[in-house]
Amino acid sequence: MSYSNIVPKISTELLFMLNCLKYVQAEEEQMHTLDQSLNWDSFLQLAMNHRVLPLVYKKLSNPNSPEVPEYVMKALQQECRNNALRAVGMAGEMIRVIRIMEENGIRPLILKGAPLALKLYQDIALRPSVDIDIMVKPLDFTKAEKLMDMLGYKRLKPGSSMIQTQRQKEKYYNKFQHFSYFHFERAICVELHWRTYNFGVKGIPTASGLKTQTIDFGGCFVSTMADEEWLMYLMVHGCNHMWSRLRWLIDIKKFMQMTIDWDRLMLLADSNELKVIVHLTLILVNELLAVPIPGPLSQDVAKDRKAWKLAQIVIDELRDNPDEVSYSRSSYLKKLVFKQPQYYVSLRTGWKRKLLYIFTYISAKIHPGEKDLQLFPLPSNLNWFYYLIRPFNWVWRRFFIIK
């Protein structure tokens, strides 16, 4: 398959935004042509949905950029200022949490956030974050939970109703990879991880088995994953979310502009059966952001039919952005019933992992979730009743809340 035939007809606003994010001189003329027919309000919403407002503002502030309505530039400028203030606050909170953990014998790893922004963009304000992702060794997790409580954080997910017993807690550990906490006074969310991802792979990385590096963050040395592990993690994270935010692909692009040991990265991918994820990611950054595919991998990527089909699904979803007003109930149902299951099953290698995903998917639809427990609080001897109301509650949330 060629590198130019899978991008379908997309909106003028999305095409303009992609050109902003490519930072290629040859795109300037096309941007000047596109801006004549733009719906600027839709463009602003799209840039906000994909969390690329700071990068778009930086591009459009360039003297050679097309003329932009004054109200658009003011809106971008204000959002960037707000984001910069929040980025500084979150960075300070990250350091506070790290120091407390280190003082108590825990060595935390930061998965994304400010260290990633500093490494890739040299400016923490250019990569907005909504939470702080911290990973600790599984053996340190219970101690870290207590420290989060001491620091003023309240656990939001899972709620107390979901893990009332040790058995429920162990089931949650096996199924997921983090707890979510919120500090109501500081309005900051922290996700506390015990592993990088849960993808049905052998040897899921934890903080104990990762190669790491340290980043100097204003005199505070923050531990993160080594570059190849970090890039692999970001690829898996993006694929798990169907690359619904272009900001994640920009991260990949920035990483690829650095010196990456591709042999080592592919060794990591092969050992965890994640090669299709690497190929899919490389296709997307090539198609959408004009990033060349590394020479040693180009032939394998070109021949990976599964990765190309998955890329088509992702790009179709970017075109039919679910945050747009025009996203209809029928489009949502098509995604929920057909595209999502097809995508996630195809993403997995081997029939065992495919069957495991299908079983997990069906199980998640049958078993009561936290929202079901909150909607109808029942005594423990009536827990069986949740299995009766779960299907109706699930259908209501998925289908009837869509405009």
One Martini backbone bead per residue (centre of mass of N, CA, C, O) as a GRO file, in nm:
protein
  403
    1MET     BB    1   0.099   0.034   0.019
    2SER     BB    2   0.071   0.356   0.010
    3TYR     BB    3   0.151   0.686   0.155
    4SER     BB    4  -0.137   0.841   0.003
    5ASN     BB    5  -0.437   0.660   0.034
    6ILE     BB    6  -0.574   0.684   0.349
    7VAL     BB    7  -0.660   0.980   0.332
    8PRO     BB    8  -0.937   1.126   0.360
    9LYS     BB    9  -1.183   1.336   0.356
   10ILE     BB   10  -1.140   1.636   0.523
   11SER     BB   11  -1.157   1.894   0.700
   12THR     BB   12  -1.046   2.209   0.689
   13GLU     BB   13  -0.973   2.234   0.992
   14LEU     BB   14  -0.796   1.978   1.012
   15LEU     BB   15  -0.599   2.048   0.785
   16PHE     BB   16  -0.497   2.311   0.909
   17MET     BB   17  -0.392   2.186   1.172
   18LEU     BB   18  -0.189   1.992   1.046
   19ASN     BB   19  -0.020   2.219   0.916
   20CYS     BB   20   0.059   2.349   1.186
   21LEU     BB   21   0.206   2.070   1.297
   22LYS     BB   22   0.438   2.024   1.079
   23TYR     BB   23   0.648   2.251   1.016
   24VAL     BB   24   0.629   2.321   0.696
   25GLN     BB   25   0.701   2.533   0.445
   26ALA     BB   26   0.522   2.403   0.211
   27GLU     BB   27   0.241   2.467   0.375
   28GLU     BB   28   0.183   2.775   0.361
   29GLU     BB   29   0.015   2.803   0.100
   30GLN     BB   30  -0.217   2.614   0.189
   31MET     BB   31  -0.302   2.780   0.437
   32HIS     BB   32  -0.386   3.038   0.279
   33THR     BB   33  -0.617   2.886   0.132
   34LEU     BB   34  -0.782   2.762   0.375
   35ASP     BB   35  -0.858   3.026   0.547
   36GLN     BB   36  -1.104   3.119   0.362
   37SER     BB   37  -1.298   2.845   0.471
   38LEU     BB   38  -1.307   2.880   0.770
   39ASN     BB   39  -1.418   2.765   1.087
   40TRP     BB   40  -1.302   2.906   1.368
   41ASP     BB   41  -1.467   2.773   1.593
   42SER     BB   42  -1.408   2.480   1.507
   43PHE     BB   43  -1.102   2.506   1.526
   44LEU     BB   44  -1.081   2.568   1.827
   45GLN     BB   45  -1.221   2.309   1.925
   46LEU     BB   46  -1.026   2.111   1.792
   47ALA     BB   47  -0.766   2.208   1.935
   48MET     BB   48  -0.876   2.146   2.217
   49ASN     BB   49  -0.940   1.842   2.187
   50HIS     BB   50  -0.621   1.785   2.096
   51ARG     BB   51  -0.420   1.959   2.268
   52VAL     BB   52  -0.283   2.215   2.056
   53LEU     BB   53  -0.293   2.521   2.118
   54PRO     BB   54   0.006   2.609   2.168
   55LEU     BB   55   0.112   2.513   1.887
   56VAL     BB   56  -0.080   2.680   1.713
   57TYR     BB   57  -0.005   2.959   1.826
   58LYS     BB   58   0.292   2.949   1.750
   59LYS     BB   59   0.241   2.930   1.444
   60LEU     BB   60   0.036   3.185   1.408
   61SER     BB   61   0.261   3.396   1.519
   62ASN     BB   62   0.386   3.385   1.263
   63PRO     BB   63   0.450   3.608   1.010
   64ASN     BB   64   0.389   3.378   0.770
   65SER     BB   65   0.117   3.350   0.849
   66PRO     BB   66  -0.195   3.360   0.827
   67GLU     BB   67  -0.471   3.535   0.860
   68VAL     BB   68  -0.620   3.603   1.178
   69PRO     BB   69  -0.856   3.650   1.374
   70GLU     BB   70  -0.851   3.829   1.657
   71TYR     BB   71  -1.033   3.645   1.840
   72VAL     BB   72  -0.861   3.392   1.800
   73MET     BB   73  -0.591   3.493   1.915
   74LYS     BB   74  -0.705   3.568   2.193
   75ALA     BB   75  -0.803   3.287   2.269
   76LEU     BB   76  -0.529   3.147   2.243
   77GLN     BB   77  -0.374   3.325   2.441
   78GLN     BB   78  -0.548   3.270   2.694
   79GLU     BB   79  -0.514   2.962   2.699
   80CYS     BB   80  -0.204   2.968   2.722
   81ARG     BB   81  -0.191   3.114   2.991
   82ASN     BB   82  -0.355   2.914   3.155
   83ASN     BB   83  -0.171   2.671   3.092
   84ALA     BB   84   0.091   2.782   3.213
   85LEU     BB   85  -0.011   2.806   3.503
   86ARG     BB   86  -0.088   2.507   3.533
   87ALA     BB   87   0.188   2.383   3.469
   88VAL     BB   88   0.335   2.504   3.711
   89GLY     BB   89   0.153   2.385   3.932
   90MET     BB   90   0.195   2.082   3.852
   91ALA     BB   91   0.501   2.077   3.881
   92GLY     BB   92   0.508   2.147   4.182
   93GLU     BB   93   0.336   1.903   4.272
   94MET     BB   94   0.515   1.682   4.164
   95ILE     BB   95   0.759   1.748   4.346
   96ARG     BB   96   0.616   1.712   4.616
   97VAL     BB   97   0.543   1.411   4.581
   98ILE     BB   98   0.822   1.299   4.522
   99ARG     BB   99   0.964   1.384   4.787
  100ILE     BB  100   0.785   1.226   4.980
  101MET     BB  101   0.844   0.949   4.862
  102GLU     BB  102   1.155   0.953   4.893
  103GLU     BB  103   1.148   0.997   5.208
  104ASN     BB  104   0.982   0.695   5.206
  105GLY     BB  105   1.141   0.492   4.994
  106ILE     BB  106   1.035   0.599   4.711
  107ARG     BB  107   1.068   0.543   4.350
  108PRO     BB  108   0.950   0.743   4.118
  109LEU     BB  109   0.774   0.749   3.805
  110ILE     BB  110   0.738   0.948   3.522
  111LEU     BB  111   0.533   0.919   3.235
  112LYS     BB  112   0.473   1.229   3.186
  113GLY     BB  113   0.428   1.548   3.150
  114ALA     BB  114   0.669   1.769   3.229
  115PRO     BB  115   0.919   1.596   3.143
  116LEU     BB  116   0.816   1.549   2.853
  117ALA     BB  117   0.791   1.846   2.772
  118LEU     BB  118   1.089   1.918   2.821
  119LYS     BB  119   1.217   1.712   2.625
  120LEU     BB  120   1.042   1.782   2.355
  121TYR     BB  121   0.989   2.129   2.398
  122GLN     BB  122   1.134   2.303   2.630
  123ASP     BB  123   0.818   2.340   2.735
  124ILE     BB  124   0.557   2.295   2.957
  125ALA     BB  125   0.329   2.475   2.799
  126LEU     BB  126   0.314   2.293   2.517
  127ARG     BB  127   0.198   2.046   2.716
  128PRO     BB  128  -0.088   1.957   2.811
  129SER     BB  129  -0.225   1.866   3.138
  130VAL     BB  130  -0.460   1.682   3.360
  131ASP     BB  131  -0.224   1.507   3.493
  132ILE     BB  132  -0.040   1.284   3.715
  133ASP     BB  133   0.199   1.034   3.629
  134ILE     BB  134   0.263   0.763   3.860
  135MET     BB  135   0.520   0.519   3.927
  136VAL     BB  136   0.540   0.218   4.117
  137LYS     BB  137   0.616  -0.032   4.288
  138PRO     BB  138   0.420  -0.284   4.384
  139LEU     BB  139   0.542  -0.298   4.683
  140ASP     BB  140   0.479   0.035   4.716
  141PHE     BB  141   0.171   0.096   4.684
  142THR     BB  142   0.051   0.103   4.970
  143LYS     BB  143   0.231   0.334   5.070
  144ALA     BB  144   0.146   0.539   4.849
  145GLU     BB  145  -0.149   0.556   4.930
  146LYS     BB  146  -0.100   0.683   5.211
  147LEU     BB  147   0.047   0.936   5.104
  148MET     BB  148  -0.188   1.052   4.943
  149ASP     BB  149  -0.361   1.100   5.191
  150MET     BB  150  -0.157   1.284   5.341
  151LEU     BB  151  -0.158   1.499   5.086
  152GLY     BB  152  -0.491   1.527   5.023
  153TYR     BB  153  -0.595   1.278   4.874
  154LYS     BB  154  -0.865   1.138   4.679
  155ARG     BB  155  -1.020   0.860   4.584
  156LEU     BB  156  -1.203   0.799   4.279
  157LYS     BB  157  -1.037   0.552   4.130
  158PRO     BB  158  -1.170   0.344   4.286
  159GLY     BB  159  -1.428   0.310   4.464
  160SER     BB  160  -1.528   0.175   4.758
  161SER     BB  161  -1.749  -0.013   4.617
  162MET     BB  162  -1.529  -0.184   4.438
  163ILE     BB  163  -1.319  -0.236   4.711
  164GLN     BB  164  -1.417  -0.409   4.991
  165THR     BB  165  -1.215  -0.635   4.917
  166GLN     BB  166  -0.933  -0.813   4.854
  167ARG     BB  167  -1.041  -0.956   4.601
  168GLN     BB  168  -1.129  -0.698   4.450
  169LYS     BB  169  -0.848  -0.570   4.446
  170GLU     BB  170  -0.703  -0.794   4.283
  171LYS     BB  171  -0.883  -0.772   4.032
  172TYR     BB  172  -0.807  -0.481   3.971
  173TYR     BB  173  -0.504  -0.521   3.935
  174ASN     BB  174  -0.533  -0.724   3.690
  175LYS     BB  175  -0.705  -0.522   3.498
  176PHE     BB  176  -0.537  -0.276   3.579
  177GLN     BB  177  -0.292   0.025   3.642
  178HIS     BB  178  -0.471   0.239   3.822
  179PHE     BB  179  -0.518   0.514   4.032
  180SER     BB  180  -0.740   0.783   4.124
  181TYR     BB  181  -0.669   1.124   4.221
  182PHE     BB  182  -0.788   1.410   4.433
  183HIS     BB  183  -0.736   1.764   4.483
  184PHE     BB  184  -0.962   1.997   4.583
  185GLU     BB  185  -0.784   2.253   4.639
  186ARG     BB  186  -0.581   2.216   4.375
  187ALA     BB  187  -0.707   2.073   4.126
  188ILE     BB  188  -0.561   1.772   4.121
  189CYS     BB  189  -0.455   1.494   3.931
  190VAL     BB  190  -0.367   1.150   4.019
  191GLU     BB  191  -0.189   0.875   3.878
  192LEU     BB  192  -0.143   0.554   4.022
  193HIS     BB  193   0.100   0.323   3.930
  194TRP     BB  194   0.203  -0.040   3.875
  195ARG     BB  195   0.194  -0.003   3.557
  196THR     BB  196   0.201   0.091   3.232
  197TYR     BB  197   0.019  -0.153   3.109
  198ASN     BB  198  -0.288  -0.326   2.981
  199PHE     BB  199  -0.241  -0.566   2.696
  200GLY     BB  200  -0.194  -0.879   2.708
  201VAL     BB  201   0.108  -0.913   2.783
  202LYS     BB  202   0.417  -1.022   2.817
  203GLY     BB  203   0.581  -0.860   3.049
  204ILE     BB  204   0.471  -0.627   3.210
  205PRO     BB  205   0.578  -0.330   3.290
  206THR     BB  206   0.758  -0.220   3.564
  207ALA     BB  207   0.955  -0.040   3.777
  208SER     BB  208   1.155  -0.290   3.814
  209GLY     BB  209   1.195  -0.347   3.467
  210LEU     BB  210   1.316  -0.062   3.395
  211LYS     BB  211   1.466   0.159   3.205
  212THR     BB  212   1.634   0.458   3.308
  213GLN     BB  213   1.607   0.817   3.374
  214THR     BB  214   1.717   1.157   3.422
  215ILE     BB  215   1.566   1.480   3.492
  216ASP     BB  216   1.630   1.816   3.495
  217PHE     BB  217   1.405   2.000   3.721
  218GLY     BB  218   1.516   2.263   3.852
  219GLY     BB  219   1.712   2.064   4.046
  220CYS     BB  220   1.514   1.826   4.000
  221PHE     BB  221   1.534   1.480   3.991
  222VAL     BB  222   1.367   1.293   3.742
  223SER     BB  223   1.215   0.991   3.687
  224THR     BB  224   1.234   0.791   3.389
  225MET     BB  225   1.224   0.658   3.105
  226ALA     BB  226   1.372   0.542   2.862
  227ASP     BB  227   1.338   0.623   2.542
  228GLU     BB  228   1.232   0.350   2.426
  229GLU     BB  229   1.024   0.294   2.650
  230TRP     BB  230   0.874   0.560   2.620
  231LEU     BB  231   0.790   0.530   2.325
  232MET     BB  232   0.639   0.264   2.362
  233TYR     BB  233   0.435   0.369   2.564
  234LEU     BB  234   0.309   0.592   2.379
  235MET     BB  235   0.211   0.397   2.163
  236VAL     BB  236   0.022   0.229   2.340
  237HIS     BB  237  -0.149   0.459   2.447
  238GLY     BB  238  -0.256   0.562   2.174
  239CYS     BB  239  -0.380   0.290   2.077
  240ASN     BB  240  -0.578   0.254   2.319
  241HIS     BB  241  -0.713   0.552   2.205
  242MET     BB  242  -0.711   0.577   1.887
  243TRP     BB  243  -0.577   0.853   1.848
  244SER     BB  244  -0.781   1.100   1.955
  245ARG     BB  245  -0.504   1.267   1.988
  246LEU     BB  246  -0.266   1.455   1.827
  247ARG     BB  247  -0.063   1.508   2.056
  248TRP     BB  248   0.051   1.217   2.062
  249LEU     BB  249   0.183   1.234   1.776
  250ILE     BB  250   0.371   1.468   1.841
  251ASP     BB  251   0.542   1.315   2.041
  252ILE     BB  252   0.648   1.111   1.837
  253LYS     BB  253   0.780   1.309   1.649
  254LYS     BB  254   0.981   1.425   1.855
  255PHE     BB  255   1.123   1.159   1.917
  256MET     BB  256   1.212   1.102   1.611
  257GLN     BB  257   1.417   1.360   1.622
  258MET     BB  258   1.581   1.176   1.773
  259THR     BB  259   1.794   0.939   1.917
  260ILE     BB  260   1.703   0.617   1.812
  261ASP     BB  261   1.696   0.276   1.898
  262TRP     BB  262   1.542   0.071   1.680
  263ASP     BB  263   1.641  -0.207   1.756
  264ARG     BB  264   1.554  -0.191   2.052
  265LEU     BB  265   1.256  -0.126   2.010
  266MET     BB  266   1.193  -0.389   1.844
  267LEU     BB  267   1.269  -0.578   2.073
  268LEU     BB  268   1.045  -0.486   2.259
  269ALA     BB  269   0.813  -0.548   2.064
  270ASP     BB  270   0.868  -0.852   2.019
  271SER     BB  271   0.862  -0.944   2.325
  272ASN     BB  272   0.541  -0.809   2.334
  273GLU     BB  273   0.376  -0.812   2.071
  274LEU     BB  274   0.404  -0.482   1.925
  275LYS     BB  275   0.457  -0.428   1.619
  276VAL     BB  276   0.184  -0.311   1.511
  277ILE     BB  277   0.204  -0.052   1.682
  278VAL     BB  278   0.451   0.067   1.549
  279HIS     BB  279   0.347   0.069   1.257
  280LEU     BB  280   0.095   0.239   1.303
  281THR     BB  281   0.238   0.492   1.412
  282LEU     BB  282   0.419   0.545   1.162
  283ILE     BB  283   0.189   0.587   0.963
  284LEU     BB  284   0.051   0.831   1.102
  285VAL     BB  285   0.296   1.031   1.106
  286ASN     BB  286   0.327   1.022   0.801
  287GLU     BB  287   0.036   1.099   0.698
  288LEU     BB  288  -0.021   1.356   0.904
  289LEU     BB  289   0.310   1.473   0.961
  290ALA     BB  290   0.550   1.401   0.760
  291VAL     BB  291   0.708   1.150   0.878
  292PRO     BB  292   0.961   0.962   0.834
  293ILE     BB  293   1.039   0.643   0.790
  294PRO     BB  294   1.253   0.443   0.899
  295GLY     BB  295   1.452   0.270   0.697
  296PRO     BB  296   1.466  -0.019   0.848
  297LEU     BB  297   1.121  -0.016   0.852
  298SER     BB  298   0.977   0.039   0.576
  299GLN     BB  299   0.919  -0.247   0.462
  300ASP     BB  300   0.754  -0.364   0.696
  301VAL     BB  301   0.536  -0.147   0.693
  302ALA     BB  302   0.440  -0.178   0.394
  303LYS     BB  303   0.353  -0.501   0.457
  304ASP     BB  304   0.144  -0.417   0.689
  305ARG     BB  305  -0.185  -0.466   0.660
  306LYS     BB  306  -0.297  -0.430   0.943
  307ALA     BB  307  -0.184  -0.144   0.999
  308TRP     BB  308  -0.334  -0.006   0.763
  309LYS     BB  309  -0.623  -0.071   0.856
  310LEU     BB  310  -0.596   0.072   1.129
  311ALA     BB  311  -0.530   0.351   1.015
  312GLN     BB  312  -0.801   0.390   0.873
  313ILE     BB  313  -0.973   0.390   1.128
  314VAL     BB  314  -0.839   0.630   1.270
  315ILE     BB  315  -0.883   0.842   1.042
  316ASP     BB  316  -1.188   0.820   1.037
  317GLU     BB  317  -1.219   0.923   1.333
  318LEU     BB  318  -1.090   1.200   1.289
  319ARG     BB  319  -1.300   1.291   1.086
  320ASP     BB  320  -1.527   1.174   1.300
  321ASN     BB  321  -1.549   1.370   1.537
  322PRO     BB  322  -1.701   1.325   1.854
  323ASP     BB  323  -1.689   1.651   1.933
  324GLU     BB  324  -1.871   1.713   1.719
  325VAL     BB  325  -2.186   1.813   1.644
  326SER     BB  326  -2.217   1.606   1.387
  327TYR     BB  327  -2.215   1.373   1.578
  328SER     BB  328  -2.398   1.097   1.560
  329ARG     BB  329  -2.567   0.824   1.661
  330SER     BB  330  -2.490   0.643   1.421
  331SER     BB  331  -2.184   0.687   1.445
  332TYR     BB  332  -2.158   0.581   1.733
  333LEU     BB  333  -2.271   0.296   1.684
  334LYS     BB  334  -2.064   0.213   1.471
  335LYS     BB  335  -1.824   0.237   1.659
  336LEU     BB  336  -1.917   0.054   1.898
  337VAL     BB  337  -2.001  -0.215   1.726
  338PHE     BB  338  -1.754  -0.216   1.502
  339LYS     BB  339  -1.483  -0.051   1.511
  340GLN     BB  340  -1.371  -0.103   1.793
  341PRO     BB  341  -1.359  -0.414   1.796
  342GLN     BB  342  -1.190  -0.440   1.539
  343TYR     BB  343  -0.947  -0.282   1.638
  344TYR     BB  344  -0.878  -0.435   1.913
  345VAL     BB  345  -0.845  -0.715   1.789
  346SER     BB  346  -0.629  -0.644   1.567
  347LEU     BB  347  -0.409  -0.535   1.773
  348ARG     BB  348  -0.386  -0.827   1.836
  349THR     BB  349  -0.174  -1.108   1.890
  350GLY     BB  350  -0.325  -1.374   1.856
  351TRP     BB  351  -0.587  -1.572   1.961
  352LYS     BB  352  -0.561  -1.545   2.269
  353ARG     BB  353  -0.571  -1.230   2.283
  354LYS     BB  354  -0.836  -1.199   2.133
  355LEU     BB  355  -1.011  -1.367   2.329
  356LEU     BB  356  -0.943  -1.204   2.580
  357TYR     BB  357  -1.071  -0.943   2.483
  358ILE     BB  358  -1.357  -1.047   2.431
  359PHE     BB  359  -1.406  -1.141   2.719
  360THR     BB  360  -1.352  -0.866   2.855
  361TYR     BB  361  -1.566  -0.705   2.703
  362ILE     BB  362  -1.814  -0.873   2.791
  363SER     BB  363  -1.763  -0.860   3.096
  364ALA     BB  364  -1.788  -0.545   3.117
  365LYS     BB  365  -2.095  -0.548   3.025
  366ILE     BB  366  -2.202  -0.736   3.263
  367HIS     BB  367  -2.054  -0.612   3.484
  368PRO     BB  368  -2.066  -0.414   3.734
  369GLY     BB  369  -2.019  -0.081   3.796
  370GLU     BB  370  -1.977   0.211   3.958
  371LYS     BB  371  -2.234   0.350   3.839
  372ASP     BB  372  -2.430   0.131   3.931
  373LEU     BB  373  -2.374   0.151   4.238
  374GLN     BB  374  -2.451   0.460   4.258
  375LEU     BB  375  -2.744   0.449   4.146
  376PHE     BB  376  -2.792   0.156   4.325
  377PRO     BB  377  -2.792   0.121   4.640
  378LEU     BB  378  -2.700  -0.192   4.792
  379PRO     BB  379  -2.697  -0.456   4.957
  380SER     BB  380  -2.494  -0.731   4.949
  381ASN     BB  381  -2.744  -0.945   4.920
  382LEU     BB  382  -2.821  -0.768   4.628
  383ASN     BB  383  -2.597  -0.784   4.400
  384TRP     BB  384  -2.746  -0.950   4.174
  385PHE     BB  385  -2.922  -0.705   4.067
  386TYR     BB  386  -2.704  -0.564   3.891
  387TYR     BB  387  -2.720  -0.772   3.649
  388LEU     BB  388  -3.006  -0.667   3.556
  389ILE     BB  389  -2.944  -0.343   3.524
  390ARG     BB  390  -2.688  -0.310   3.353
  391PRO     BB  391  -2.785  -0.318   3.052
  392PHE     BB  392  -2.974  -0.068   3.075
  393ASN     BB  393  -2.764   0.137   3.174
  394TRP     BB  394  -2.566   0.107   2.938
  395VAL     BB  395  -2.757   0.185   2.707
  396TRP     BB  396  -2.831   0.464   2.813
  397ARG     BB  397  -2.544   0.590   2.819
  398ARG     BB  398  -2.465   0.526   2.512
  399PHE     BB  399  -2.740   0.624   2.344
  400PHE     BB  400  -2.921   0.865   2.503
  401ILE     BB  401  -2.678   1.091   2.533
  402ILE     BB  402  -2.691   1.128   2.236
  403LYS     BB  403  -2.780   1.366   1.994
   0.00000   0.00000   0.00000
